[in-house]
Amino acid sequence: MIERSLEFLLSASNALTAGDEGTVVESHGFYAHPSRLALIASLLGEKFCRSAVEVIVSPDTQSFALLPGIAQYLMASTDREIYIASATSMANSHYFIPPYYRQFVAGRSVLVIDDVITVGSRARRVCDAVRQTGGHVAAIGTVYDASGRFEVTFADIPVRGKLLSRSSVSPATT
């Protein structure tokens, strides 16, 4: 039921489009709607409220807009402070945690969020940056798994959560 409601929400935001490989989620479609973004963030937060996450990190892309809502949901559910940080992309496509955020990541349990996982390489590079900073990647989450291989790609991360996958979304009509 939640999948169909979320699918309707994304469709209403013009975030679902038909592509060569089937239905595609265009995340920019829901970022323009704060109430829809807050709902999506809450749904993601719900996936991780039982984990011991202390920090949420995302790439320095639109995904970062989800972090405050997820953190608020987790703080209300767990009654503990949750920090947020972004990983910055370098010219060689690698990511690093900027100096200011390192104090929040080092030695802590981290949830990595990437709004759409197509292949998983960007999320994997963010996980690498968290580890290089001394953080522990305890969980990974996405709004949409376009690869259909989310669980396999991130099998080494204990807690994985996605809201939708390519196989769970009805074909888009355009």
C-alpha positions in Angstrom: 0.0 0.0 0.0 2.8 2.4 0.8 4.5 1.6 -2.5 1.3 2.5 -4.4 0.8 5.7 -2.4 4.4 6.7 -3.0 4.1 5.8 -6.7 1.1 8.1 -6.9 3.0 10.9 -5.1 5.9 10.6 -7.5 3.6 10.5 -10.5 1.7 13.6 -9.3 5.1 15.3 -9.0 6.0 14.4 -12.6 8.9 12.3 -11.1 7.9 9.1 -13.0 8.7 9.0 -16.6 8.8 6.2 -19.2 12.3 5.4 -20.4 14.0 2.8 -22.6 14.4 0.5 -19.6 10.9 1.0 -18.2 9.7 3.5 -15.6 12.3 5.9 -14.4 12.2 8.2 -11.3 13.4 11.7 -12.0 14.1 12.9 -8.5 14.0 16.6 -9.4 10.2 16.2 -9.7 9.7 15.8 -6.0 12.3 18.2 -4.7 10.2 21.2 -5.9 7.4 20.2 -3.5 8.4 20.6 0.2 5.4 18.7 1.5 6.0 15.7 -0.8 9.8 15.9 0.0 9.0 15.8 3.8 6.7 12.8 3.3 9.4 10.9 1.3 12.0 11.8 4.0 9.7 10.5 6.7 9.1 7.2 4.8 12.8 6.8 4.5 13.4 7.6 8.2 10.9 5.0 9.1 13.1 2.4 7.4 16.0 3.2 9.8 14.4 4.1 13.1 15.5 0.8 14.7 19.1 1.2 13.6 21.8 2.9 15.7 22.5 5.6 13.2 24.1 8.8 14.5 24.9 10.6 11.3 23.3 10.8 7.9 25.5 11.5 4.9 24.6 12.0 1.2 26.4 13.1 -1.9 26.4 16.9 -2.4 23.5 16.6 -4.8 19.8 17.0 -4.4 19.8 14.0 -2.1 21.0 16.3 0.6 17.6 18.0 0.8 16.2 14.7 2.2 18.5 14.6 5.2 16.9 17.2 7.5 13.5 15.4 7.2 15.1 12.0 7.8 17.0 13.3 10.7 13.9 14.9 12.3 12.0 11.6 11.9 14.8 9.6 13.5 15.3 12.1 16.4 11.5 12.0 17.1 11.6 8.2 17.0 14.8 7.6 19.0 15.1 10.6 21.3 18.7 11.2 20.3 20.6 13.8 18.3 21.2 12.9 14.6 23.8 14.8 12.6 23.8 15.4 8.9 26.7 15.9 6.5 27.4 16.0 2.8 30.1 14.2 0.8 31.7 16.5 -1.8 32.6 15.3 -5.3 36.1 15.8 -6.6 37.1 16.1 -10.3 38.0 12.4 -10.4 34.5 11.4 -9.4 35.7 10.4 -5.9 34.0 11.9 -2.8 35.4 13.2 0.4 33.9 14.5 3.7 34.7 18.2 4.0 36.7 19.2 7.1 33.8 20.8 9.0 31.7 17.6 8.7 34.5 15.2 9.7 33.9 15.8 13.4 30.4 14.5 13.0 31.3 11.4 10.9 34.5 10.1 12.5 33.9 7.3 15.0 30.1 7.3 14.4 27.5 5.0 12.9 26.5 6.4 9.5 23.4 6.1 7.2 24.3 6.9 3.6 21.3 8.2 1.5 21.3 8.6 -2.3 17.9 9.4 -3.8 18.2 7.2 -6.9 20.6 4.3 -7.2 21.2 3.6 -10.9 24.3 1.5 -10.7 25.4 2.2 -7.1 28.8 3.7 -7.9 28.1 7.2 -6.5 26.7 5.7 -3.2 29.6 3.3 -3.0 32.1 6.3 -3.4 30.2 8.1 -0.6 30.5 5.0 1.6 34.3 4.9 0.9 34.6 8.6 1.9 32.7 7.9 5.2 35.1 5.0 5.9 38.2 7.1 5.0 37.0 9.7 7.6 36.7 7.0 10.3 33.0 6.6 10.2 31.2 3.2 10.1 28.6 2.7 7.3 25.8 1.0 9.2 23.0 1.6 6.7 22.2 2.7 3.2 19.0 4.0 1.8 17.4 5.2 -1.4 14.1 6.4 -2.7 14.4 4.4 -5.9 16.5 1.4 -6.9 16.7 1.6 -10.6 19.2 -1.2 -10.8 17.0 -3.9 -9.3 20.2 -5.1 -7.6 20.3 -2.9 -4.5 20.5 -5.7 -1.9 23.3 -7.4 -3.9 25.3 -4.3 -4.6 25.3 -3.3 -0.9 25.3 -6.7 0.7 28.2 -5.7 2.9 26.1 -3.0 4.6 24.1 -4.4 7.5 20.9 -2.3 7.1 19.5 -1.5 3.7 16.3 0.3 2.9 14.6 1.4 -0.3 11.1 2.8 -0.9 10.7 1.7 -4.5 12.5 -0.4 -7.0 12.2 -0.8 -10.8 10.3 -4.0 -10.3 7.7 -2.5 -7.9 6.7 0.5 -10.0 3.9 0.3 -12.5 4.8 1.3 -16.1 4.5 5.0 -16.6 2.1 6.5 -19.0 3.3 9.4 -21.0 
